[in-house]
């Protein structure tokens, strides 16, 4: 468990790998999901040389869709940059109304703004662990739990 009270575990699955993440609030839940993905996908030693941080801005109609987008954005950026996810921080995660009809909460969108850090595999001792291809919608959940929130996701490896 880290200072924010967030924690994660890797779940066994026959064809994929799963993550279960718990945190007291949504922003730290999504940050911790990134930490779990980073731990699963690569070994990035302390002091590894990192690429410049990258901003990520995402939106989705619901929290499950946002989790799917977030995990796949992290996986995709790491793949394109030929790098390992070294960390991520979610600065903003909120539900916002559309300008056309702010009174109908069914049409509100979930928005996430964050920063990710990547370390190239060819730099130093950064080593891949598990080749994660993508997040899946299989049993993907983001739900309130005792003491906060839980995110469960399965990743195609």
C-alpha positions as a Markdown table, in Angstrom:
| # | Residue | x | y | z |
|---|---|---|---|---|
| 1 | Unk | 0.0 | 0.0 | 0.0 |
| 2 | Unk | 1.4 | 3.4 | -0.9 |
| 3 | Unk | 1.0 | 6.7 | 1.0 |
| 4 | Unk | -2.3 | 7.5 | -0.7 |
| 5 | Unk | -3.9 | 4.2 | 0.6 |
| 6 | Unk | -4.0 | 2.8 | -2.9 |
| 7 | Unk | -2.8 | -0.8 | -3.6 |
| 8 | Unk | -2.9 | -3.4 | -6.4 |
| 9 | Unk | -2.5 | -7.1 | -7.1 |
| 10 | Unk | -1.9 | -9.2 | -10.2 |
| 11 | Unk | -4.7 | -11.7 | -10.9 |
| 12 | Unk | -4.2 | -15.1 | -12.5 |
| 13 | Unk | -6.2 | -15.9 | -15.7 |
| 14 | Unk | -5.9 | -18.7 | -18.2 |
| 15 | Unk | -5.2 | -16.6 | -21.3 |
| 16 | Unk | -4.7 | -13.1 | -20.0 |
| 17 | Unk | -3.5 | -11.4 | -16.9 |
| 18 | Unk | -5.7 | -9.4 | -14.5 |
| 19 | Unk | -5.3 | -6.4 | -12.2 |
| 20 | Unk | -7.3 | -5.5 | -9.2 |
| 21 | Unk | -6.7 | -2.0 | -7.9 |
| 22 | Unk | -8.1 | -0.3 | -4.8 |
| 23 | Unk | -7.9 | 3.3 | -3.7 |
| 24 | Unk | -9.8 | 5.8 | -1.6 |
| 25 | Unk | -10.7 | 8.0 | -4.5 |
| 26 | Unk | -11.0 | 7.9 | -8.3 |
| 27 | Unk | -7.9 | 9.9 | -9.2 |
| 28 | Unk | -5.6 | 7.7 | -7.1 |
| 29 | Unk | -7.4 | 4.6 | -8.4 |
| 30 | Unk | -6.5 | 5.4 | -12.0 |
| 31 | Unk | -2.9 | 6.4 | -11.0 |
| 32 | Unk | -2.6 | 3.1 | -9.1 |
| 33 | Unk | -3.9 | 1.2 | -12.1 |
| 34 | Unk | -1.0 | 2.7 | -14.1 |
| 35 | Unk | 1.4 | 1.6 | -11.4 |
| 36 | Unk | 0.1 | -1.9 | -11.5 |
| 37 | Unk | 0.4 | -2.0 | -15.3 |
| 38 | Unk | 4.0 | -0.6 | -15.1 |
| 39 | Unk | 5.0 | -3.2 | -12.6 |
| 40 | Unk | 3.5 | -6.0 | -14.7 |
| 41 | Unk | 5.0 | -4.9 | -18.0 |
| 42 | Unk | 8.6 | -3.9 | -17.2 |
| 43 | Unk | 11.3 | -3.5 | -14.6 |
| 44 | Unk | 12.3 | 0.1 | -14.5 |
| 45 | Unk | 15.1 | 0.6 | -11.9 |
| 46 | Unk | 15.3 | 3.7 | -9.8 |
| 47 | Unk | 17.3 | 6.3 | -11.6 |
| 48 | Unk | 16.5 | 5.1 | -15.1 |
| 49 | Unk | 16.7 | 7.8 | -17.7 |
| 50 | Unk | 13.2 | 8.9 | -18.7 |
| 51 | Unk | 11.8 | 10.5 | -21.7 |
| 52 | Unk | 10.1 | 13.9 | -21.3 |
| 53 | Unk | 6.8 | 13.5 | -19.5 |
| 54 | Unk | 3.7 | 13.3 | -21.8 |
| 55 | Unk | 0.3 | 14.8 | -21.1 |
| 56 | Unk | -2.7 | 12.5 | -21.6 |
| 57 | Unk | -6.3 | 13.8 | -22.0 |
| 58 | Unk | -9.1 | 11.3 | -22.3 |
| 59 | Unk | -12.9 | 11.2 | -22.2 |
| 60 | Unk | -15.5 | 8.4 | -22.1 |
| 61 | Unk | -19.2 | 8.1 | -21.4 |
| 62 | Unk | -18.6 | 6.0 | -18.2 |
| 63 | Unk | -15.9 | 5.0 | -15.8 |
| 64 | Unk | -15.5 | 1.5 | -17.4 |
| 65 | Unk | -14.9 | 3.1 | -20.8 |
| 66 | Unk | -12.5 | 5.6 | -19.2 |
| 67 | Unk | -10.5 | 2.8 | -17.5 |
| 68 | Unk | -10.4 | 1.0 | -20.9 |
| 69 | Unk | -9.2 | 4.1 | -22.7 |
| 70 | Unk | -6.6 | 4.9 | -19.9 |
| 71 | Unk | -5.0 | 1.5 | -19.9 |
| 72 | Unk | -4.9 | 1.3 | -23.6 |
| 73 | Unk | -3.4 | 4.8 | -23.9 |
| 74 | Unk | -0.6 | 3.8 | -21.5 |
| 75 | Unk | 0.0 | 0.5 | -23.4 |
| 76 | Unk | -0.1 | 2.2 | -26.8 |
| 77 | Unk | 2.2 | 5.1 | -25.9 |
| 78 | Unk | 4.8 | 2.7 | -24.3 |
| 79 | Unk | 4.6 | 0.6 | -27.5 |
| 80 | Unk | 5.0 | 3.5 | -29.9 |
| 81 | Unk | 7.9 | 5.0 | -27.9 |
| 82 | Unk | 9.5 | 1.6 | -27.5 |
| 83 | Unk | 9.6 | 2.3 | -23.8 |
| 84 | Unk | 8.4 | 1.0 | -20.5 |
| 85 | Unk | 5.9 | 2.8 | -18.4 |
| 86 | Unk | 7.8 | 4.3 | -15.5 |
| 87 | Unk | 4.9 | 6.1 | -13.8 |
| 88 | Unk | 1.7 | 8.1 | -14.3 |
| 89 | Unk | -0.2 | 10.6 | -12.3 |
| 90 | Unk | -3.8 | 11.5 | -12.8 |
| 91 | Unk | -4.3 | 15.2 | -12.1 |
| 92 | Unk | -8.0 | 15.5 | -13.0 |
| 93 | Unk | -10.7 | 12.9 | -13.2 |
| 94 | Unk | -14.3 | 14.3 | -13.2 |
| 95 | Unk | -17.7 | 14.0 | -14.8 |
| 96 | Unk | -18.6 | 17.1 | -16.9 |
| 97 | Unk | -21.9 | 18.1 | -18.4 |
| 98 | Unk | -22.3 | 18.8 | -22.1 |
| 99 | Unk | -22.8 | 22.4 | -23.0 |
| 100 | Unk | -26.1 | 21.6 | -24.8 |
| 101 | Unk | -28.0 | 20.0 | -21.8 |
| 102 | Unk | -26.1 | 20.2 | -18.5 |
| 103 | Unk | -29.2 | 19.1 | -16.6 |
| 104 | Unk | -29.3 | 15.5 | -17.9 |
| 105 | Unk | -26.6 | 13.6 | -16.0 |
| 106 | Unk | -27.1 | 10.6 | -18.4 |
| 107 | Unk | -25.3 | 12.7 | -21.1 |
| 108 | Unk | -22.3 | 13.8 | -18.9 |
| 109 | Unk | -18.8 | 12.6 | -19.9 |
| 110 | Unk | -16.0 | 11.4 | -17.7 |
| 111 | Unk | -12.7 | 13.3 | -18.4 |
| 112 | Unk | -9.2 | 12.4 | -17.3 |
| 113 | Unk | -6.1 | 14.5 | -17.5 |
| 114 | Unk | -2.8 | 13.0 | -16.5 |
| 115 | Unk | 0.9 | 12.8 | -17.0 |
| 116 | Unk | 2.9 | 9.7 | -17.9 |
| 117 | Unk | 6.6 | 8.9 | -17.7 |
| 118 | Unk | 8.3 | 6.5 | -20.0 |
| 119 | Unk | 11.8 | 5.0 | -19.9 |
| 120 | Unk | 13.3 | 3.5 | -23.1 |
| 121 | Unk | 14.3 | -0.1 | -23.1 |
| 122 | Unk | 17.7 | 0.5 | -24.7 |
| 123 | Unk | 18.6 | 3.0 | -22.0 |
| 124 | Unk | 20.3 | 1.3 | -19.0 |
| 125 | Unk | 18.8 | -1.6 | -17.2 |
| 126 | Unk | 15.1 | -1.1 | -18.2 |
| 127 | Unk | 13.8 | -4.7 | -19.0 |
| 128 | Unk | 10.5 | -5.9 | -20.3 |
| 129 | Unk | 8.6 | -8.5 | -18.2 |
| 130 | Unk | 5.2 | -9.3 | -19.8 |
| 131 | Unk | 4.3 | -8.2 | -23.3 |
| 132 | Unk | 0.9 | -6.5 | -22.7 |
| 133 | Unk | -1.0 | -6.0 | -26.0 |
| 134 | Unk | -4.2 | -4.3 | -24.8 |
| 135 | Unk | -6.8 | -3.9 | -22.1 |
| 136 | Unk | -10.0 | -5.8 | -22.7 |
| 137 | Unk | -13.6 | -5.2 | -21.7 |
| 138 | Unk | -13.7 | -8.8 | -20.3 |
| 139 | Unk | -15.0 | -8.4 | -16.7 |
| 140 | Unk | -13.7 | -4.7 | -16.6 |
| 141 | Unk | -15.2 | -3.0 | -13.6 |
| 142 | Unk | -14.8 | 0.3 | -11.8 |
| 143 | Unk | -17.0 | 0.3 | -8.7 |
| 144 | Unk | -17.4 | 1.8 | -5.3 |
| 145 | Unk | -16.1 | -0.4 | -2.5 |
| 146 | Unk | -15.7 | -0.2 | 1.3 |
| 147 | Unk | -13.2 | 2.6 | 1.8 |
| 148 | Unk | -13.2 | 3.9 | -1.7 |
| 149 | Unk | -13.1 | 2.4 | -5.2 |
| 150 | Unk | -12.0 | -0.9 | -6.9 |
| 151 | Unk | -10.9 | -1.3 | -10.5 |
| 152 | Unk | -10.7 | -4.8 | -12.0 |
| 153 | Unk | -9.2 | -5.3 | -15.5 |
| 154 | Unk | -7.9 | -8.1 | -17.7 |
| 155 | Unk | -5.2 | -7.5 | -20.2 |
| 156 | Unk | -4.4 | -9.4 | -23.4 |
| 157 | Unk | -0.8 | -10.6 | -23.2 |
